[in-house]
C-alpha cells in the first residue's frame, strides 16, 4: 500500500468518526424537540447520512490527503511519526469512550438536566408537577442506585410483566427521558442499563405520584 492510499484511509476513518458524532448529536437534538417523531423520519435521517454526509466526508478526506501530499511531509522523517499518532489517537479515544460508557455510574447521571430552565416532570406521559423541588426529590431518590450499560443483544424487549415507569424531566431546551424498571432501564437515546444495586423501589414512585393526585383533587 502506497503512502497516499494509507493516509487517505486513515483520514477517511477520522472523518467517519466525526460524522458519526455530529449526526448522533443532531439526531438526538431533533428527537428531543419533535414530539411526533416516527420511523419515517428515522429513514429520512439515514438517507441523508448515506447520501450527503458520508460522500462529503470522503470528499474532504481526498482534499486533505492531496494537501498533505503536496506539503512533502511524506518525504520527511516526520511522516512515520505522524501516521503512528493518527493510528494511536483513535484507539486511545475509543478505549476511553468504551470504558466510560460501560463503567458503573449513578442513575442520577442519566437524569442530568439544566436546572435553570426546568419546566415540569412527567411520569408515564402525564404531567405530575411543575415544582422544581419535587424533581430534585425524585432525582435524589433515584441517585442511590448504580447502573451499568448493557449490550443491546442482552436487552429483552418484553417488559409487560415488570413493574416500572417512564419519567420525563422537561426543560426549555430538552427532554430527559428514561424508562425505569426494577432491575434495568432504557434511556431516551436507546441505551440500555442494568441496575447494579437493585431492585429499584418502584412502589416509592407510585406512592409519590399518588400524593400529587390527592393534592390536585
Helices and strands as residue ranges (DSSP letters): H 3-33, H 39-48, I 49-53, H 54-70, G 73-75, H 78-102, E 105-106, G 107-111, G 115-117, E 118-123, E 126-129, H 132-142, E 146-149, G 152-154, E 164-171, E 175-181, E 184-187, E 192-195, H 202-216
